[in-house]
Amino acid sequence: MSVDLFAGIAVRDYATAVAWYERLLGAGPSFLPNDTEAVWEIAEHRYVFIEVRPENAGHAIHTLFVSDFDSRISEIAARGLRPAKSETYENGVRKATFRDPDGNEIGYGGGPA
């Protein structure tokens, strides 16, 4: 089975959100479908996009599981972002949760250290 994913995040301010997600994801958008959306390909056929929808901003909760958790979090920190919350679950899985300017939560999860 093939899986493609488009995970949407409603934001209030386009320019502010694009700048923040560039720092979080480490690159500019993969493409810009129109004046109110920006799309990042985070893995083949898997995308995160922002869309200006002020009435819905701040309610997204997404988690990306990565194999390079420590280096990914360090790279994000080098770009000036710090997790709002860091957790280690009983099974050793770790999660770092970031909040964008609207309060949307984007987490990174990874296996035990």
Backbone atoms as SQL, in Angstrom:
CREATE TABLE atoms (id INTEGER PRIMARY KEY, chain TEXT, resi INTEGER, resn TEXT, atom TEXT, x REAL, y REAL, z REAL);
INSERT INTO atoms VALUES
  (1, 'A', 1, 'MET', 'N', 0.841, -1.174, 0.000),
  (2, 'A', 1, 'MET', 'CA', 0.000, 0.000, 0.000),
  (3, 'A', 1, 'MET', 'C', 0.884, 1.233, 0.000),
  (4, 'A', 2, 'SER', 'N', 0.583, 2.169, -0.853),
  (5, 'A', 2, 'SER', 'CA', 1.295, 3.438, -0.919),
  (6, 'A', 2, 'SER', 'C', 0.547, 4.466, -0.080),
  (7, 'A', 3, 'VAL', 'N', 1.299, 5.298, 0.627),
  (8, 'A', 3, 'VAL', 'CA', 0.671, 6.325, 1.464),
  (9, 'A', 3, 'VAL', 'C', 1.280, 7.682, 1.144),
  (10, 'A', 4, 'ASP', 'N', 0.438, 8.635, 0.821),
  (11, 'A', 4, 'ASP', 'CA', 0.824, 10.023, 0.684),
  (12, 'A', 4, 'ASP', 'C', 0.149, 10.767, 1.828),
  (13, 'A', 5, 'LEU', 'N', 0.775, 11.821, 2.306),
  (14, 'A', 5, 'LEU', 'CA', 0.209, 12.566, 3.424),
  (15, 'A', 5, 'LEU', 'C', 0.356, 14.059, 3.189),
  (16, 'A', 6, 'PHE', 'N', -0.717, 14.797, 3.414),
  (17, 'A', 6, 'PHE', 'CA', -0.714, 16.259, 3.462),
  (18, 'A', 6, 'PHE', 'C', -1.291, 16.641, 4.816),
  (19, 'A', 7, 'ALA', 'N', -0.441, 17.111, 5.727),
  (20, 'A', 7, 'ALA', 'CA', -0.878, 17.500, 7.064),
  (21, 'A', 7, 'ALA', 'C', -0.957, 19.019, 7.115),
  (22, 'A', 8, 'GLY', 'N', -2.164, 19.545, 7.305),
  (23, 'A', 8, 'GLY', 'CA', -2.391, 20.980, 7.262),
  (24, 'A', 8, 'GLY', 'C', -2.340, 21.638, 8.621),
  (25, 'A', 9, 'ILE', 'N', -1.878, 22.890, 8.618),
  (26, 'A', 9, 'ILE', 'CA', -1.757, 23.686, 9.838),
  (27, 'A', 9, 'ILE', 'C', -2.321, 25.076, 9.539),
  (28, 'A', 10, 'ALA', 'N', -3.384, 25.436, 10.237),
  (29, 'A', 10, 'ALA', 'CA', -3.981, 26.761, 10.057),
  (30, 'A', 10, 'ALA', 'C', -3.173, 27.792, 10.833),
  (31, 'A', 11, 'VAL', 'N', -2.901, 28.927, 10.176),
  (32, 'A', 11, 'VAL', 'CA', -2.123, 30.011, 10.790),
  (33, 'A', 11, 'VAL', 'C', -2.832, 31.345, 10.567),
  (34, 'A', 12, 'ARG', 'N', -2.430, 32.325, 11.355),
  (35, 'A', 12, 'ARG', 'CA', -3.007, 33.667, 11.219),
  (36, 'A', 12, 'ARG', 'C', -2.238, 34.533, 10.225),
  (37, 'A', 13, 'ASP', 'N', -0.911, 34.522, 10.349),
  (38, 'A', 13, 'ASP', 'CA', -0.070, 35.427, 9.562),
  (39, 'A', 13, 'ASP', 'C', 0.878, 34.614, 8.686),
  (40, 'A', 14, 'TYR', 'N', 0.760, 34.771, 7.389),
  (41, 'A', 14, 'TYR', 'CA', 1.526, 33.984, 6.432),
  (42, 'A', 14, 'TYR', 'C', 3.039, 34.181, 6.584),
  (43, 'A', 15, 'ALA', 'N', 3.502, 35.409, 6.540),
  (44, 'A', 15, 'ALA', 'CA', 4.945, 35.678, 6.585),
  (45, 'A', 15, 'ALA', 'C', 5.575, 35.185, 7.885),
  (46, 'A', 16, 'THR', 'N', 4.911, 35.421, 8.998),
  (47, 'A', 16, 'THR', 'CA', 5.422, 34.964, 10.293),
  (48, 'A', 16, 'THR', 'C', 5.502, 33.447, 10.333),
  (49, 'A', 17, 'ALA', 'N', 4.468, 32.783, 9.852),
  (50, 'A', 17, 'ALA', 'CA', 4.432, 31.320, 9.869),
  (51, 'A', 17, 'ALA', 'C', 5.482, 30.724, 8.940),
  (52, 'A', 18, 'VAL', 'N', 5.622, 31.261, 7.735),
  (53, 'A', 18, 'VAL', 'CA', 6.635, 30.736, 6.802),
  (54, 'A', 18, 'VAL', 'C', 8.021, 30.845, 7.433),
  (55, 'A', 19, 'ALA', 'N', 8.343, 31.983, 8.019),
  (56, 'A', 19, 'ALA', 'CA', 9.662, 32.161, 8.644),
  (57, 'A', 19, 'ALA', 'C', 9.870, 31.164, 9.779),
  (58, 'A', 20, 'TRP', 'N', 8.854, 30.945, 10.607),
  (59, 'A', 20, 'TRP', 'CA', 8.987, 30.024, 11.732),
  (60, 'A', 20, 'TRP', 'C', 9.159, 28.583, 11.249),
  (61, 'A', 21, 'TYR', 'N', 8.364, 28.157, 10.282),
  (62, 'A', 21, 'TYR', 'CA', 8.461, 26.787, 9.784),
  (63, 'A', 21, 'TYR', 'C', 9.753, 26.555, 9.004),
  (64, 'A', 22, 'GLU', 'N', 10.296, 27.582, 8.377),
  (65, 'A', 22, 'GLU', 'CA', 11.607, 27.460, 7.745),
  (66, 'A', 22, 'GLU', 'C', 12.667, 27.142, 8.797),
  (67, 'A', 23, 'ARG', 'N', 12.587, 27.800, 9.951),
  (68, 'A', 23, 'ARG', 'CA', 13.535, 27.510, 11.031),
  (69, 'A', 23, 'ARG', 'C', 13.309, 26.118, 11.599),
  (70, 'A', 24, 'LEU', 'N', 12.054, 25.729, 11.798),
  (71, 'A', 24, 'LEU', 'CA', 11.772, 24.404, 12.342),
  (72, 'A', 24, 'LEU', 'C', 12.219, 23.298, 11.385),
  (73, 'A', 25, 'LEU', 'N', 11.871, 23.436, 10.114),
  (74, 'A', 25, 'LEU', 'CA', 12.107, 22.359, 9.146),
  (75, 'A', 25, 'LEU', 'C', 13.450, 22.467, 8.427),
  (76, 'A', 26, 'GLY', 'N', 14.135, 23.583, 8.592),
  (77, 'A', 26, 'GLY', 'CA', 15.480, 23.714, 8.054),
  (78, 'A', 26, 'GLY', 'C', 15.585, 24.068, 6.587),
  (79, 'A', 27, 'ALA', 'N', 14.492, 24.488, 5.989),
  (80, 'A', 27, 'ALA', 'CA', 14.501, 24.847, 4.570),
  (81, 'A', 27, 'ALA', 'C', 13.267, 25.667, 4.246),
  (82, 'A', 28, 'GLY', 'N', 13.331, 26.344, 3.118),
  (83, 'A', 28, 'GLY', 'CA', 12.162, 27.062, 2.637),
  (84, 'A', 28, 'GLY', 'C', 11.130, 26.069, 2.122),
  (85, 'A', 29, 'PRO', 'N', 9.947, 26.552, 1.812),
  (86, 'A', 29, 'PRO', 'CA', 8.889, 25.680, 1.301),
  (87, 'A', 29, 'PRO', 'C', 9.316, 24.957, 0.027),
  (88, 'A', 30, 'SER', 'N', 8.809, 23.752, -0.138),
  (89, 'A', 30, 'SER', 'CA', 9.052, 22.983, -1.363),
  (90, 'A', 30, 'SER', 'C', 8.294, 23.572, -2.537),
  (91, 'A', 31, 'PHE', 'N', 7.101, 24.089, -2.247),
  (92, 'A', 31, 'PHE', 'CA', 6.353, 24.818, -3.265),
  (93, 'A', 31, 'PHE', 'C', 5.293, 25.688, -2.606),
  (94, 'A', 32, 'LEU', 'N', 4.847, 26.672, -3.377),
  (95, 'A', 32, 'LEU', 'CA', 3.855, 27.656, -2.919),
  (96, 'A', 32, 'LEU', 'C', 2.665, 27.581, -3.863),
  (97, 'A', 33, 'PRO', 'N', 1.604, 26.872, -3.477),
  (98, 'A', 33, 'PRO', 'CA', 0.479, 26.710, -4.391),
  (99, 'A', 33, 'PRO', 'C', -0.310, 27.987, -4.663),
  (100, 'A', 34, 'ASN', 'N', -0.290, 28.928, -3.715),
  (101, 'A', 34, 'ASN', 'CA', -1.010, 30.191, -3.882),
  (102, 'A', 34, 'ASN', 'C', -0.493, 31.181, -2.837),
  (103, 'A', 35, 'ASP', 'N', -1.153, 32.316, -2.695),
  (104, 'A', 35, 'ASP', 'CA', -0.704, 33.377, -1.785),
  (105, 'A', 35, 'ASP', 'C', -0.968, 33.099, -0.309),
  (106, 'A', 36, 'THR', 'N', -1.702, 32.045, 0.010),
  (107, 'A', 36, 'THR', 'CA', -2.056, 31.787, 1.406),
  (108, 'A', 36, 'THR', 'C', -1.578, 30.431, 1.913),
  (109, 'A', 37, 'GLU', 'N', -0.826, 29.697, 1.077),
  (110, 'A', 37, 'GLU', 'CA', -0.341, 28.374, 1.472),
  (111, 'A', 37, 'GLU', 'C', 1.148, 28.231, 1.157),
  (112, 'A', 38, 'ALA', 'N', 1.830, 27.444, 1.992),
  (113, 'A', 38, 'ALA', 'CA', 3.213, 27.056, 1.747),
  (114, 'A', 38, 'ALA', 'C', 3.328, 25.589, 2.137),
  (115, 'A', 39, 'VAL', 'N', 4.073, 24.821, 1.330),
  (116, 'A', 39, 'VAL', 'CA', 4.138, 23.375, 1.503),
  (117, 'A', 39, 'VAL', 'C', 5.593, 22.928, 1.613),
  (118, 'A', 40, 'TRP', 'N', 5.870, 22.070, 2.610),
  (119, 'A', 40, 'TRP', 'CA', 7.198, 21.467, 2.788),
  (120, 'A', 40, 'TRP', 'C', 7.069, 19.963, 2.608),
  (121, 'A', 41, 'GLU', 'N', 7.925, 19.374, 1.784),
  (122, 'A', 41, 'GLU', 'CA', 7.973, 17.922, 1.678),
  (123, 'A', 41, 'GLU', 'C', 8.945, 17.434, 2.749),
  (124, 'A', 42, 'ILE', 'N', 8.450, 16.698, 3.725),
  (125, 'A', 42, 'ILE', 'CA', 9.296, 16.253, 4.838),
  (126, 'A', 42, 'ILE', 'C', 9.856, 14.854, 4.600),
  (127, 'A', 43, 'ALA', 'N', 9.265, 14.116, 3.696),
  (128, 'A', 43, 'ALA', 'CA', 9.738, 12.815, 3.226),
  (129, 'A', 43, 'ALA', 'C', 9.008, 12.573, 1.906),
  (130, 'A', 44, 'GLU', 'N', 9.463, 11.611, 1.143),
  (131, 'A', 44, 'GLU', 'CA', 8.838, 11.378, -0.154),
  (132, 'A', 44, 'GLU', 'C', 7.334, 11.159, 0.000),
  (133, 'A', 45, 'HIS', 'N', 6.587, 11.994, -0.700),
  (134, 'A', 45, 'HIS', 'CA', 5.116, 11.933, -0.707),
  (135, 'A', 45, 'HIS', 'C', 4.480, 12.241, 0.647),
  (136, 'A', 46, 'ARG', 'N', 5.209, 12.936, 1.510),
  (137, 'A', 46, 'ARG', 'CA', 4.679, 13.312, 2.826),
  (138, 'A', 46, 'ARG', 'C', 4.958, 14.794, 3.048),
  (139, 'A', 47, 'TYR', 'N', 3.897, 15.548, 3.232),
  (140, 'A', 47, 'TYR', 'CA', 3.993, 16.997, 3.252),
  (141, 'A', 47, 'TYR', 'C', 3.352, 17.592, 4.503),
  (142, 'A', 48, 'VAL', 'N', 3.900, 18.726, 4.919),
  (143, 'A', 48, 'VAL', 'CA', 3.291, 19.577, 5.933),
  (144, 'A', 48, 'VAL', 'C', 3.016, 20.897, 5.223),
  (145, 'A', 49, 'PHE', 'N', 1.824, 21.426, 5.410),
  (146, 'A', 49, 'PHE', 'CA', 1.546, 22.714, 4.790),
  (147, 'A', 49, 'PHE', 'C', 0.878, 23.649, 5.786),
  (148, 'A', 50, 'ILE', 'N', 1.135, 24.925, 5.579),
  (149, 'A', 50, 'ILE', 'CA', 0.434, 25.963, 6.341),
  (150, 'A', 50, 'ILE', 'C', -0.554, 26.625, 5.405),
  (151, 'A', 51, 'GLU', 'N', -1.637, 27.090, 5.992),
  (152, 'A', 51, 'GLU', 'CA', -2.647, 27.821, 5.224),
  (153, 'A', 51, 'GLU', 'C', -3.209, 28.915, 6.112),
  (154, 'A', 52, 'VAL', 'N', -3.332, 30.105, 5.566),
  (155, 'A', 52, 'VAL', 'CA', -3.912, 31.206, 6.332),
  (156, 'A', 52, 'VAL', 'C', -5.400, 30.935, 6.498),
  (157, 'A', 53, 'ARG', 'N', -5.762, 30.638, 7.741),
  (158, 'A', 53, 'ARG', 'CA', -7.148, 30.390, 8.142),
  (159, 'A', 53, 'ARG', 'C', -7.259, 30.840, 9.591),
  (160, 'A', 54, 'PRO', 'N', -7.292, 32.150, 9.828),
  (161, 'A', 54, 'PRO', 'CA', -7.227, 32.691, 11.194),
  (162, 'A', 54, 'PRO', 'C', -8.251, 32.091, 12.152),
  (163, 'A', 55, 'GLU', 'N', -9.427, 31.760, 11.661),
  (164, 'A', 55, 'GLU', 'CA', -10.478, 31.242, 12.530),
  (165, 'A', 55, 'GLU', 'C', -10.153, 29.852, 13.081),
  (166, 'A', 56, 'ASN', 'N', -9.192, 29.154, 12.451),
  (167, 'A', 56, 'ASN', 'CA', -8.817, 27.810, 12.896),
  (168, 'A', 56, 'ASN', 'C', -7.394, 27.722, 13.442),
  (169, 'A', 57, 'ALA', 'N', -6.678, 28.824, 13.467),
  (170, 'A', 57, 'ALA', 'CA', -5.268, 28.808, 13.866),
  (171, 'A', 57, 'ALA', 'C', -5.098, 28.361, 15.313),
  (172, 'A', 58, 'GLY', 'N', -4.016, 27.632, 15.544),
  (173, 'A', 58, 'GLY', 'CA', -3.640, 27.254, 16.898),
  (174, 'A', 58, 'GLY', 'C', -4.154, 25.920, 17.383),
  (175, 'A', 59, 'HIS', 'N', -4.790, 25.133, 16.527),
  (176, 'A', 59, 'HIS', 'CA', -5.393, 23.886, 16.982),
  (177, 'A', 59, 'HIS', 'C', -4.716, 22.622, 16.439),
  (178, 'A', 60, 'ALA', 'N', -3.667, 22.755, 15.636),
  (179, 'A', 60, 'ALA', 'CA', -3.005, 21.578, 15.066),
  (180, 'A', 60, 'ALA', 'C', -2.126, 20.886, 16.105),
  (181, 'A', 61, 'ILE', 'N', -2.082, 19.569, 16.015),
  (182, 'A', 61, 'ILE', 'CA', -1.194, 18.754, 16.839),
  (183, 'A', 61, 'ILE', 'C', -0.646, 17.658, 15.923),
  (184, 'A', 62, 'HIS', 'N', 0.628, 17.776, 15.544),
  (185, 'A', 62, 'HIS', 'CA', 1.269, 16.793, 14.668),
  (186, 'A', 62, 'HIS', 'C', 2.566, 16.329, 15.309),
  (187, 'A', 63, 'THR', 'N', 2.913, 15.071, 15.116),
  (188, 'A', 63, 'THR', 'CA', 4.188, 14.537, 15.585),
  (189, 'A', 63, 'THR', 'C', 4.871, 13.816, 14.438),
  (190, 'A', 64, 'LEU', 'N', 6.150, 14.138, 14.240),
  (191, 'A', 64, 'LEU', 'CA', 6.974, 13.493, 13.225),
  (192, 'A', 64, 'LEU', 'C', 7.973, 12.586, 13.937),
  (193, 'A', 65, 'PHE', 'N', 7.982, 11.307, 13.618),
  (194, 'A', 65, 'PHE', 'CA', 8.967, 10.403, 14.203),
  (195, 'A', 65, 'PHE', 'C', 10.174, 10.339, 13.278),
  (196, 'A', 66, 'VAL', 'N', 11.353, 10.538, 13.857),
  (197, 'A', 66, 'VAL', 'CA', 12.587, 10.586, 13.078),
  (198, 'A', 66, 'VAL', 'C', 13.625, 9.646, 13.682),
  (199, 'A', 67, 'SER', 'N', 14.500, 9.126, 12.844),
  (200, 'A', 67, 'SER', 'CA', 15.541, 8.217, 13.316),
  (201, 'A', 67, 'SER', 'C', 16.747, 8.972, 13.864),
  (202, 'A', 68, 'ASP', 'N', 16.852, 10.248, 13.525),
  (203, 'A', 68, 'ASP', 'CA', 17.992, 11.075, 13.952),
  (204, 'A', 68, 'ASP', 'C', 17.550, 12.121, 14.977),
  (205, 'A', 69, 'PHE', 'N', 16.804, 11.698, 15.978),
  (206, 'A', 69, 'PHE', 'CA', 16.176, 12.599, 16.939),
  (207, 'A', 69, 'PHE', 'C', 17.161, 13.611, 17.532),
  (208, 'A', 70, 'ASP', 'N', 18.271, 13.149, 18.097),
  (209, 'A', 70, 'ASP', 'CA', 19.205, 14.058, 18.769),
  (210, 'A', 70, 'ASP', 'C', 19.774, 15.104, 17.822),
  (211, 'A', 71, 'SER', 'N', 20.231, 14.668, 16.662),
  (212, 'A', 71, 'SER', 'CA', 20.797, 15.645, 15.732),
  (213, 'A', 71, 'SER', 'C', 19.724, 16.588, 15.195),
  (214, 'A', 72, 'ARG', 'N', 18.527, 16.086, 14.976),
  (215, 'A', 72, 'ARG', 'CA', 17.435, 16.934, 14.480),
  (216, 'A', 72, 'ARG', 'C', 17.113, 18.035, 15.482),
  (217, 'A', 73, 'ILE', 'N', 16.995, 17.684, 16.757),
  (218, 'A', 73, 'ILE', 'CA', 16.674, 18.671, 17.785),
  (219, 'A', 73, 'ILE', 'C', 17.814, 19.672, 17.935),
  (220, 'A', 74, 'SER', 'N', 19.054, 19.202, 17.835),
  (221, 'A', 74, 'SER', 'CA', 20.217, 20.101, 17.900),
  (222, 'A', 74, 'SER', 'C', 20.231, 21.076, 16.730),
  (223, 'A', 75, 'GLU', 'N', 19.909, 20.593, 15.537),
  (224, 'A', 75, 'GLU', 'CA', 19.869, 21.458, 14.359),
  (225, 'A', 75, 'GLU', 'C', 18.784, 22.521, 14.494),
  (226, 'A', 76, 'ILE', 'N', 17.636, 22.131, 15.013),
  (227, 'A', 76, 'ILE', 'CA', 16.547, 23.091, 15.222),
  (228, 'A', 76, 'ILE', 'C', 16.970, 24.137, 16.250),
  (229, 'A', 77, 'ALA', 'N', 17.635, 23.710, 17.321),
  (230, 'A', 77, 'ALA', 'CA', 18.122, 24.645, 18.349),
  (231, 'A', 77, 'ALA', 'C', 19.122, 25.626, 17.748),
  (232, 'A', 78, 'ALA', 'N', 19.974, 25.150, 16.842),
  (233, 'A', 78, 'ALA', 'CA', 20.952, 26.029, 16.195),
  (234, 'A', 78, 'ALA', 'C', 20.273, 27.086, 15.331),
  (235, 'A', 79, 'ARG', 'N', 19.052, 26.812, 14.910),
  (236, 'A', 79, 'ARG', 'CA', 18.277, 27.782, 14.128),
  (237, 'A', 79, 'ARG', 'C', 17.416, 28.671, 15.017),
  (238, 'A', 80, 'GLY', 'N', 17.591, 28.546, 16.342),
  (239, 'A', 80, 'GLY', 'CA', 16.956, 29.469, 17.277),
  (240, 'A', 80, 'GLY', 'C', 15.647, 29.037, 17.889),
  (241, 'A', 81, 'LEU', 'N', 15.238, 27.792, 17.709),
  (242, 'A', 81, 'LEU', 'CA', 13.983, 27.330, 18.306),
  (243, 'A', 81, 'LEU', 'C', 14.282, 26.317, 19.405),
  (244, 'A', 82, 'ARG', 'N', 13.538, 26.399, 20.476),
  (245, 'A', 82, 'ARG', 'CA', 13.657, 25.464, 21.591),
  (246, 'A', 82, 'ARG', 'C', 12.303, 24.796, 21.814),
  (247, 'A', 83, 'PRO', 'N', 12.305, 23.524, 22.199),
  (248, 'A', 83, 'PRO', 'CA', 11.026, 22.869, 22.466),
  (249, 'A', 83, 'PRO', 'C', 10.301, 23.523, 23.639),
  (250, 'A', 84, 'ALA', 'N', 9.000, 23.619, 23.526),
  (251, 'A', 84, 'ALA', 'CA', 8.176, 24.110, 24.629),
  (252, 'A', 84, 'ALA', 'C', 8.064, 23.031, 25.699),
  (253, 'A', 85, 'LYS', 'N', 8.245, 21.773, 25.274),
  (254, 'A', 85, 'LYS', 'CA', 8.100, 20.644, 26.193),
  (255, 'A', 85, 'LYS', 'C', 8.961, 19.488, 25.681),
  (256, 'A', 86, 'SER', 'N', 9.653, 18.822, 26.603),
  (257, 'A', 86, 'SER', 'CA', 10.431, 17.629, 26.277),
  (258, 'A', 86, 'SER', 'C', 9.998, 16.508, 27.210),
  (259, 'A', 87, 'GLU', 'N', 9.792, 15.320, 26.653),
  (260, 'A', 87, 'GLU', 'CA', 9.311, 14.193, 27.451),
  (261, 'A', 87, 'GLU', 'C', 10.071, 12.925, 27.080),
  (262, 'A', 88, 'THR', 'N', 10.175, 12.021, 28.047),
  (263, 'A', 88, 'THR', 'CA', 10.650, 10.666, 27.794),
  (264, 'A', 88, 'THR', 'C', 9.614, 9.732, 28.404),
  (265, 'A', 89, 'TYR', 'N', 9.066, 8.871, 27.571),
  (266, 'A', 89, 'TYR', 'CA', 8.029, 7.952, 28.018),
  (267, 'A', 89, 'TYR', 'C', 8.655, 6.712, 28.666),
  (268, 'A', 90, 'GLU', 'N', 7.850, 5.941, 29.363),
  (269, 'A', 90, 'GLU', 'CA', 8.327, 4.752, 30.075),
  (270, 'A', 90, 'GLU', 'C', 9.087, 3.783, 29.174),
  (271, 'A', 91, 'ASN', 'N', 8.703, 3.711, 27.905),
  (272, 'A', 91, 'ASN', 'CA', 9.366, 2.792, 26.973),
  (273, 'A', 91, 'ASN', 'C', 10.637, 3.383, 26.363),
  (274, 'A', 92, 'GLY', 'N', 11.027, 4.580, 26.803),
  (275, 'A', 92, 'GLY', 'CA', 12.245, 5.214, 26.324),
  (276, 'A', 92, 'GLY', 'C', 12.066, 6.139, 25.134),
  (277, 'A', 93, 'VAL', 'N', 10.901, 6.140, 24.527),
  (278, 'A', 93, 'VAL', 'CA', 10.638, 7.034, 23.404),
  (279, 'A', 93, 'VAL', 'C', 10.668, 8.477, 23.900),
  (280, 'A', 94, 'ARG', 'N', 11.323, 9.323, 23.138),
  (281, 'A', 94, 'ARG', 'CA', 11.443, 10.734, 23.503),
  (282, 'A', 94, 'ARG', 'C', 10.617, 11.600, 22.557),
  (283, 'A', 95, 'LYS', 'N', 10.158, 12.726, 23.078),
  (284, 'A', 95, 'LYS', 'CA', 9.372, 13.660, 22.267),
  (285, 'A', 95, 'LYS', 'C', 9.723, 15.080, 22.660),
  (286, 'A', 96, 'ALA', 'N', 9.952, 15.898, 21.639),
  (287, 'A', 96, 'ALA', 'CA', 10.177, 17.336, 21.822),
  (288, 'A', 96, 'ALA', 'C', 9.046, 18.055, 21.100),
  (289, 'A', 97, 'THR', 'N', 8.308, 18.874, 21.827),
  (290, 'A', 97, 'THR', 'CA', 7.159, 19.567, 21.254),
  (291, 'A', 97, 'THR', 'C', 7.485, 21.044, 21.086),
  (292, 'A', 98, 'PHE', 'N', 7.307, 21.529, 19.872),
  (293, 'A', 98, 'PHE', 'CA', 7.499, 22.938, 19.536),
  (294, 'A', 98, 'PHE', 'C', 6.126, 23.558, 19.319),
  (295, 'A', 99, 'ARG', 'N', 5.998, 24.834, 19.631),
  (296, 'A', 99, 'ARG', 'CA', 4.746, 25.556, 19.383),
  (297, 'A', 99, 'ARG', 'C', 5.044, 26.740, 18.476),
  (298, 'A', 100, 'ASP', 'N', 4.301, 26.835, 17.393),
  (299, 'A', 100, 'ASP', 'CA', 4.482, 27.958, 16.479),
  (300, 'A', 100, 'ASP', 'C', 3.852, 29.214, 17.079),
  (301, 'A', 101, 'PRO', 'N', 3.991, 30.368, 16.431),
  (302, 'A', 101, 'PRO', 'CA', 3.450, 31.609, 16.994),
  (303, 'A', 101, 'PRO', 'C', 1.942, 31.591, 17.258),
  (304, 'A', 102, 'ASP', 'N', 1.196, 30.701, 16.604),
  (305, 'A', 102, 'ASP', 'CA', -0.249, 30.598, 16.824),
  (306, 'A', 102, 'ASP', 'C', -0.603, 29.569, 17.892),
  (307, 'A', 103, 'GLY', 'N', 0.383, 28.811, 18.368),
  (308, 'A', 103, 'GLY', 'CA', 0.117, 27.785, 19.373),
  (309, 'A', 103, 'GLY', 'C', -0.036, 26.381, 18.816),
  (310, 'A', 104, 'ASN', 'N', 0.066, 26.213, 17.493),
  (311, 'A', 104, 'ASN', 'CA', 0.040, 24.871, 16.908),
  (312, 'A', 104, 'ASN', 'C', 1.222, 24.066, 17.438),
  (313, 'A', 105, 'GLU', 'N', 0.996, 22.792, 17.720),
  (314, 'A', 105, 'GLU', 'CA', 2.049, 21.928, 18.262),
  (315, 'A', 105, 'GLU', 'C', 2.618, 21.028, 17.168),
  (316, 'A', 106, 'ILE', 'N', 3.946, 21.081, 17.029),
  (317, 'A', 106, 'ILE', 'CA', 4.641, 20.193, 16.129),
  (318, 'A', 106, 'ILE', 'C', 5.676, 19.455, 16.974),
  (319, 'A', 107, 'GLY', 'N', 5.496, 18.171, 17.103),
  (320, 'A', 107, 'GLY', 'CA', 6.405, 17.372, 17.912),
  (321, 'A', 107, 'GLY', 'C', 7.342, 16.555, 17.056),
  (322, 'A', 108, 'TYR', 'N', 8.517, 16.281, 17.612),
  (323, 'A', 108, 'TYR', 'CA', 9.448, 15.324, 17.013),
  (324, 'A', 108, 'TYR', 'C', 9.592, 14.196, 18.009),
  (325, 'A', 109, 'GLY', 'N', 9.443, 12.964, 17.551),
  (326, 'A', 109, 'GLY', 'CA', 9.605, 11.807, 18.401),
  (327, 'A', 109, 'GLY', 'C', 10.744, 10.946, 17.910),
  (328, 'A', 110, 'GLY', 'N', 11.356, 10.229, 18.833),
  (329, 'A', 110, 'GLY', 'CA', 12.447, 9.337, 18.477),
  (330, 'A', 110, 'GLY', 'C', 12.647, 8.281, 19.530),
  (331, 'A', 111, 'GLY', 'N', 13.358, 7.248, 19.159),
  (332, 'A', 111, 'GLY', 'CA', 13.606, 6.138, 20.052),
  (333, 'A', 111, 'GLY', 'C', 14.524, 6.502, 21.210),
  (334, 'A', 112, 'PRO', 'N', 14.791, 5.527, 22.044),
  (335, 'A', 112, 'PRO', 'CA', 15.670, 5.753, 23.198),
  (336, 'A', 112, 'PRO', 'C', 17.041, 6.270, 22.776),
  (337, 'A', 113, 'ALA', 'N', 17.667, 7.010, 23.659),
  (338, 'A', 113, 'ALA', 'CA', 18.998, 7.580, 23.367),
  (339, 'A', 113, 'ALA', 'C', 20.025, 6.481, 23.243);
